[in-house]
């Protein structure tokens, strides 16, 4: 599939359930980012229009107006005024029984922040920050880390270890463990399943994707601060039988529980100035879209470069809405977007556990530098 076709597909798939994530992503204020290390706070916001009505508490993470914009006020018991008279219905009365959602489970950990999609049991996105200093530290060793279910997500919406057991797919890190070697705790937290999605093993997770992760780390040789957003996508494919586009993806688990993404994206922000609060430095942006399939190592990384708008349309997310055009540069014109091929596959074979339990039986991501 050509780069231009990928961009077209990404642009065509904007409606595939992604508007939810855009709303939740835009919701988070600066104060809400100071979260518990496991999951988002469940503080409530009172929404009411009638002084005589009992207010209904709705969790703040479930109110979808962007920050700094006036919220639409919801009636809690009495019909809303309509043209000087009362409307005969009150849809907001249903909130007395509970708010249906959707909800994005936000987890803030030492080395990452993630937003979890309860319907597909995969992340919407996972954010990380790497620097020369963070990669130079070696306080963690992945041989001490184990894959974990995230009990910050309600059990009925949670990805389970058993879902991956003998599935044929790797538990693919979105933020790689090697990016969090500065602390054992930070590395351990990359092994939560809320930082995972099913990935093809040989030829992708243990090969091309691993080299791509290494490319991101090597960017710190050129830039003092690199921020990365990674996540899965579910893009349409044309059916030759009727020439129509369909979104089709496998489910793993018994019963089926976790969706297998068709693609993965990374949006990279390479910052020229690492000083906190800097608002004038240039930022080199690179957006990449890769199929969840075997990719020959000889394939140029630039073949998977797409406009950031293509990923935004496909995901329903916005990545740089507050970054003015005059501060932006294209990453692959500012530096060489080329992979260095390393032998992660053999390192993975040496690391793979011989046990038969569900925590070790699924295909495991390579060790060594990852």
C-alpha positions as a printed NumPy array, in Angstrom:
array([[  0.   ,   0.   ,   0.   ],
       [  1.511,   3.305,  -1.073],
       [  2.02 ,   6.304,   1.183],
       [ -0.562,   8.297,  -0.748],
       [ -3.106,   5.486,  -0.399],
       [ -2.468,   5.361,   3.343],
       [ -3.105,   9.073,   3.582],
       [ -6.339,   8.737,   1.598],
       [ -7.505,   5.852,   3.787],
       [ -6.657,   7.781,   6.926],
       [ -8.607,  10.774,   5.706],
       [-11.552,   8.586,   4.762],
       [-11.858,   6.949,   8.16 ],
       [-12.595,   9.952,  10.337],
       [-16.024,   8.716,  11.3  ],
       [-14.977,   5.372,  12.738],
       [-15.89 ,   6.145,  16.321],
       [-13.068,   8.61 ,  16.865],
       [-15.047,  11.705,  17.838],
       [-15.201,  10.397,  21.404],
       [-11.46 ,  10.519,  21.823],
       [-11.242,  14.026,  20.427],
       [-13.73 ,  15.218,  23.014],
       [-11.944,  13.559,  25.884],
       [ -8.535,  14.743,  24.668],
       [ -9.669,  18.344,  24.432],
       [-11.283,  18.198,  27.853],
       [ -8.194,  17.809,  29.954],
       [ -7.045,  20.992,  31.605],
       [ -3.659,  21.655,  33.102],
       [ -4.97 ,  20.944,  36.571],
       [ -6.456,  17.614,  35.507],
       [ -3.045,  16.441,  34.344],
       [ -1.912,  16.308,  37.986],
       [ -3.496,  12.902,  38.398],
       [ -3.081,   9.872,  40.58 ],
       [ -0.346,   7.536,  39.315],
       [ -2.905,   4.895,  38.465],
       [ -5.991,   6.582,  36.995],
       [ -7.837,   9.855,  36.625],
       [ -9.517,  11.585,  39.538],
       [-13.257,  11.063,  39.887],
       [-14.092,  14.484,  41.232],
       [-17.532,  15.676,  40.203],
       [-18.908,  18.824,  38.675],
       [-22.41 ,  19.963,  39.512],
       [-24.544,  20.866,  36.496],
       [-27.895,  22.494,  37.135],
       [-30.228,  25.148,  35.754],
       [-32.987,  25.129,  38.316],
       [-32.355,  26.589,  41.755],
       [-35.133,  24.441,  43.187],
       [-33.845,  21.216,  41.636],
       [-31.356,  18.893,  43.277],
       [-28.113,  19.044,  41.29 ],
       [-26.867,  15.929,  39.573],
       [-23.139,  15.28 ,  39.982],
       [-21.529,  14.313,  36.694],
       [-17.86 ,  13.237,  36.807],
       [-15.686,  16.008,  35.422],
       [-14.   ,  13.617,  32.998],
       [-17.406,  12.964,  31.427],
       [-18.247,  16.581,  30.53 ],
       [-17.314,  17.136,  26.94 ],
       [-17.062,  20.9  ,  26.476],
       [-13.47 ,  22.004,  25.789],
       [-11.743,  24.044,  28.502],
       [-12.244,  27.824,  28.421],
       [-15.572,  27.371,  26.665],
       [-18.932,  27.844,  28.345],
       [-20.645,  24.536,  29.04 ],
       [-24.147,  23.847,  27.807],
       [-26.177,  23.791,  30.985],
       [-28.295,  20.703,  31.49 ],
       [-31.666,  20.576,  33.195],
       [-31.798,  18.086,  36.058],
       [-35.489,  17.7  ,  36.796],
       [-37.681,  20.338,  35.187],
       [-38.283,  20.786,  31.435],
       [-36.18 ,  23.498,  29.814],
       [-37.697,  26.83 ,  28.876],
       [-38.414,  27.047,  25.149],
       [-39.537,  30.351,  23.655],
       [-40.977,  31.548,  26.95 ],
       [-42.742,  28.257,  27.679],
       [-41.659,  24.935,  29.106],
       [-40.584,  22.115,  26.797],
       [-42.698,  18.983,  27.254],
       [-39.638,  16.705,  27.668],
       [-36.497,  16.548,  29.791],
       [-33.827,  14.238,  28.263],
       [-31.304,  15.218,  30.955],
       [-33.475,  13.529,  33.571],
       [-31.837,  10.252,  32.554],
       [-28.626,  11.444,  34.216],
       [-30.329,  10.832,  37.566],
       [-29.706,   7.126,  36.887],
       [-26.119,   7.573,  35.764],
       [-24.095,   9.114,  32.966],
       [-23.653,   6.631,  30.076],
       [-20.33 ,   7.941,  28.831],
       [-18.281,   7.397,  26.776],
       [-15.398,   7.48 ,  29.203],
       [-11.677,   7.511,  28.425],
       [ -9.661,   6.038,  31.282],
       [ -6.69 ,   8.382,  31.72 ],
       [ -3.651,   7.016,  33.537],
       [ -0.701,   9.211,  34.483],
       [  2.433,   7.243,  35.243],
       [  6.092,   8.125,  35.689],
       [  7.112,   7.771,  32.039],
       [  3.796,   8.011,  30.181],
       [  0.222,   9.236,  30.072],
       [ -2.377,   7.007,  28.413],
       [ -5.996,   7.235,  27.338],
       [ -7.785,   3.881,  27.174],
       [-10.619,   2.954,  24.806],
       [-13.083,   0.799,  26.748],
       [-14.871,  -0.436,  23.625],
       [-11.825,  -1.747,  21.745],
       [ -9.74 ,  -2.511,  24.886],
       [ -6.752,  -0.672,  23.442],
       [ -5.292,   2.795,  24.047],
       [ -6.587,   5.819,  22.158],
       [ -3.119,   7.272,  22.603],
       [ -0.073,   7.033,  24.841],
       [  2.249,  10.007,  25.364],
       [  5.915,   9.874,  26.348],
       [  8.866,  12.255,  26.688],
       [ 12.478,  11.234,  26.172],
       [ 15.672,  13.251,  26.545],
       [ 19.405,  12.507,  26.336],
       [ 19.497,  12.511,  30.154],
       [ 16.572,  10.105,  30.563],
       [ 18.028,   7.606,  28.087],
       [ 21.468,   7.78 ,  29.709],
       [ 20.137,   6.451,  33.025],
       [ 19.911,   2.7  ,  33.616],
       [ 17.932,   2.17 ,  36.798],
       [ 15.558,  -0.419,  35.336],
       [ 15.892,  -3.902,  33.849],
       [ 13.004,  -5.462,  31.948],
       [ 13.818,  -8.943,  33.267],
       [ 12.252,  -7.732,  36.522],
       [  9.072,  -6.491,  34.792],
       [  5.89 ,  -8.497,  34.163],
       [  2.811,  -7.802,  32.068],
       [ -0.085,  -6.536,  34.174],
       [ -3.792,  -5.954,  33.782],
       [ -4.713,  -2.39 ,  34.727],
       [ -7.123,  -2.437,  37.655],
       [ -7.703,   1.276,  37.101],
       [-10.075,   0.169,  34.314],
       [-13.359,  -1.494,  35.349],
       [-13.102,  -5.267,  34.979],
       [-15.805,  -5.541,  32.316],
       [-13.926,  -3.101,  30.055],
       [-10.42 ,  -4.342,  30.786],
       [ -7.946,  -6.052,  28.446],
       [ -6.923,  -9.344,  30.056],
       [ -3.702, -11.319,  29.99 ],
       [ -5.654, -14.37 ,  28.872],
       [ -6.875, -12.473,  25.795],
       [ -3.329, -12.509,  24.417],
       [ -2.574, -16.11 ,  25.454],
       [ -1.888, -18.129,  22.283],
       [ -3.486, -15.39 ,  20.217],
       [ -0.63 , -15.241,  17.727],
       [ -0.079, -11.559,  18.508],
       [  2.514,  -9.79 ,  20.631],
       [  1.532,  -7.545,  23.492],
       [  2.918,  -4.539,  21.682],
       [  4.203,  -1.664,  23.808],
       [  3.043,   1.754,  22.658],
       [  5.648,   3.408,  24.875],
       [  8.588,   0.967,  24.76 ],
       [ 10.143,  -0.284,  27.963],
       [ 13.572,   0.864,  26.782],
       [ 12.373,   4.48 ,  26.875],
       [ 11.824,   4.151,  30.639],
       [ 15.059,   2.513,  31.736],
       [ 15.792,   5.426,  34.051],
       [ 13.699,   3.788,  36.798],
       [ 12.537,   0.253,  37.54 ],
       [  9.132,   1.585,  38.551],
       [  8.859,   3.62 ,  35.354],
       [  9.805,   0.57 ,  33.296],
       [  7.37 ,  -1.685,  35.189],
       [  4.538,   0.748,  34.43 ],
       [  5.092,   0.363,  30.681],
       [  3.934,  -3.256,  31.076],
       [  0.332,  -2.411,  31.935],
       [ -2.01 ,  -3.652,  29.216],
       [ -3.344,  -0.108,  28.883],
       [  0.013,   0.574,  27.186],
       [ -0.401,  -2.428,  24.858],
       [ -2.174,  -3.371,  21.669],
       [ -2.016,  -6.604,  19.648],
       [  0.827,  -6.425,  17.134],
       [  2.115,  -8.818,  14.513],
       [  5.307, -10.254,  15.985],
       [  7.888, -11.331,  13.43 ],
       [  8.429,  -8.718,  10.762],
       [  6.759,  -5.945,  12.734],
       [  6.854,  -5.688,  16.54 ],
       [ 10.16 ,  -7.517,  16.831],
       [ 11.59 ,  -6.038,  13.655],
       [ 10.461,  -2.916,  11.781],
       [  8.524,  -1.377,  14.685],
       [ 11.482,  -2.022,  16.991],
       [ 13.819,  -0.236,  14.57 ],
       [ 11.315,   2.631,  14.434],
       [ 11.387,   2.911,  18.235],
       [ 15.187,   2.989,  18.057],
       [ 14.975,   5.793,  15.485],
       [ 12.889,   7.814,  17.957],
       [ 15.498,   7.349,  20.675],
       [ 18.304,   8.358,  18.315],
       [ 16.518,  11.649,  17.686],
       [ 17.759,  12.738,  21.121],
       [ 21.25 ,  12.91 ,  19.588],
       [ 19.966,  15.81 ,  17.492],
       [ 17.22 ,  17.305,  19.691],
       [ 17.348,  17.908,  23.469],
       [ 13.683,  17.024,  23.96 ],
       [ 11.493,  14.557,  22.047],
       [  7.792,  13.989,  22.725],
       [  5.911,  11.139,  21.077],
       [  2.247,  10.157,  20.795],
       [  1.588,   6.54 ,  19.771],
       [ -1.626,   4.644,  19.211],
       [ -3.619,   2.164,  17.148],
       [ -5.956,   2.823,  14.224],
       [ -8.661,   0.815,  12.484],
       [ -8.691,   1.904,   8.862],
       [-10.985,   0.899,   6.006],
       [ -9.972,  -1.326,   3.129],
       [-11.594,  -1.537,  -0.278],
       [-13.393,  -4.816,  -0.997],
       [-12.718,  -5.806,  -4.623],
       [-16.023,  -7.715,  -4.725],
       [-18.17 ,  -4.554,  -4.634],
       [-15.507,  -1.804,  -4.691],
       [-16.781,  -0.451,  -1.359],
       [-14.727,   0.465,   1.705],
       [-15.11 ,  -1.534,   4.927],
       [-13.507,  -1.399,   8.359],
       [-12.595,  -4.941,   9.351],
       [-10.425,  -6.108,  12.235],
       [ -9.843,  -9.295,  14.186],
       [-10.785,  -9.759,  17.826],
       [ -8.722, -11.832,  20.264],
       [ -9.749, -13.46 ,  23.521],
       [-12.361, -16.05 ,  24.426],
       [-14.947, -14.589,  24.392],
       [-13.62 , -12.003,  21.909],
       [-12.478,  -8.988,  23.901],
       [ -9.535,  -7.055,  22.384],
       [ -9.53 ,  -5.55 ,  18.887],
       [ -6.516,  -6.07 ,  16.628],
       [ -5.597,  -2.717,  15.036],
       [ -5.061,  -2.514,  11.307],
       [ -2.444,   0.244,  11.701],
       [ -0.36 ,   2.115,  14.253],
       [  0.645,   5.752,  14.265],
       [  3.371,   7.819,  15.864],
       [  3.39 ,  11.606,  15.957],
       [  6.817,  12.922,  16.93 ],
       [  7.58 ,  16.401,  18.286],
       [ 11.339,  17.035,  18.279],
       [ 11.983,  20.244,  20.206],
       [ 15.012,  22.407,  19.582],
       [ 14.764,  24.068,  22.981],
       [ 14.4  ,  21.862,  26.04 ],
       [ 13.836,  24.703,  28.507],
       [ 10.519,  24.329,  30.393],
       [  7.807,  26.731,  29.32 ],
       [  9.607,  27.749,  26.147],
       [  7.103,  29.052,  23.619],
       [  9.339,  30.301,  20.833],
       [ 11.582,  27.381,  19.884],
       [ 11.118,  25.451,  16.668],
       [  9.473,  22.021,  16.767],
       [ 10.145,  19.418,  14.079],
       [  7.01 ,  17.31 ,  13.569],
       [  6.883,  13.895,  11.981],
       [  3.703,  11.829,  11.546],
       [  3.971,   8.164,  10.568],
       [  1.348,   5.523,   9.802],
       [  2.381,   1.862,   9.632],
       [  0.277,  -1.212,   8.857],
       [  0.072,  -3.899,  11.529],
       [  1.785,  -6.405,   9.254],
       [  5.187,  -7.723,   8.275],
       [  7.308,  -4.933,   6.788],
       [ 10.66 ,  -5.624,   5.1  ],
       [ 13.485,  -3.921,   6.951],
       [ 14.632,  -2.459,   3.63 ],
       [ 11.46 ,  -0.374,   3.377],
       [ 12.299,   3.34 ,   3.818],
       [ 10.69 ,   4.918,   6.867],
       [  9.745,   7.929,   4.747],
       [  7.339,   5.673,   2.838],
       [  5.165,   5.756,   5.958],
       [  5.344,   9.502,   6.566],
       [  1.932,  11.161,   6.221],
       [  0.541,  14.633,   6.938],
       [ -0.37 ,  15.033,  10.593],
       [ -3.878,  15.98 ,   9.418],
       [ -4.339,  12.483,   7.971],
       [ -3.787,  10.881,  11.364],
       [ -5.979,  13.478,  13.042],
       [ -8.855,  12.77 ,  10.656],
       [ -8.479,   9.013,  11.048],
       [ -8.227,   9.088,  14.843],
       [-10.498,  11.997,  15.727],
       [ -7.619,  13.474,  17.738],
       [ -5.779,  16.796,  17.474],
       [ -2.081,  16.86 ,  18.205],
       [ -0.802,  20.366,  17.526],
       [ -3.766,  22.732,  17.653],
       [ -1.877,  25.166,  19.909],
       [  1.427,  25.042,  18.024],
       [  1.551,  28.008,  15.614],
       [  2.699,  27.331,  12.027],
       [  5.732,  29.597,  12.371],
       [  7.182,  27.267,  15.005],
       [  6.707,  24.087,  12.985],
       [  9.219,  22.265,  10.837],
       [  8.986,  18.966,   8.972],
       [ 11.042,  16.362,  10.814],
       [ 12.221,  14.479,   7.736],
       [ 13.591,  17.621,   6.109],
       [ 15.276,  18.759,   9.318],
       [ 16.991,  15.415,   9.929],
       [ 17.443,  12.056,   8.237],
       [ 14.447,   9.748,   8.74 ],
       [ 16.319,   6.487,   8.272],
       [ 16.327,   3.281,  10.287],
       [ 19.35 ,   1.441,  11.619],
       [ 18.648,  -2.282,  11.522],
       [ 19.494,  -4.157,  14.723],
       [ 19.032,  -7.818,  15.554],
       [ 16.139,  -7.558,  18.003],
       [ 14.61 , -10.879,  16.923],
       [ 17.449, -13.037,  18.265],
       [ 17.555, -11.019,  21.479],
       [ 13.836, -11.66 ,  21.858],
       [ 14.285, -15.419,  21.503],
       [ 16.829, -15.377,  24.325],
       [ 14.454, -13.395,  26.517],
       [ 11.235, -15.303,  25.841],
       [  9.901, -17.113,  28.886],
       [  9.587, -20.891,  28.879],
       [  6.6  , -20.946,  31.255],
       [  3.099, -21.844,  30.076],
       [  0.981, -19.393,  32.067],
       [ -1.028, -16.626,  30.348],
       [  1.411, -13.97 ,  31.531],
       [  4.263, -15.592,  29.605],
       [  2.551, -17.688,  26.944],
       [  1.724, -14.868,  24.56 ],
       [  4.401, -13.754,  22.176],
       [  6.747, -11.426,  24.006],
       [  8.434,  -8.28 ,  22.821],
       [ 12.189,  -8.365,  22.344],
       [ 14.555,  -7.492,  25.143],
       [ 17.942,  -5.868,  24.896],
       [ 17.657,  -2.231,  23.882],
       [ 13.874,  -2.218,  23.789]])
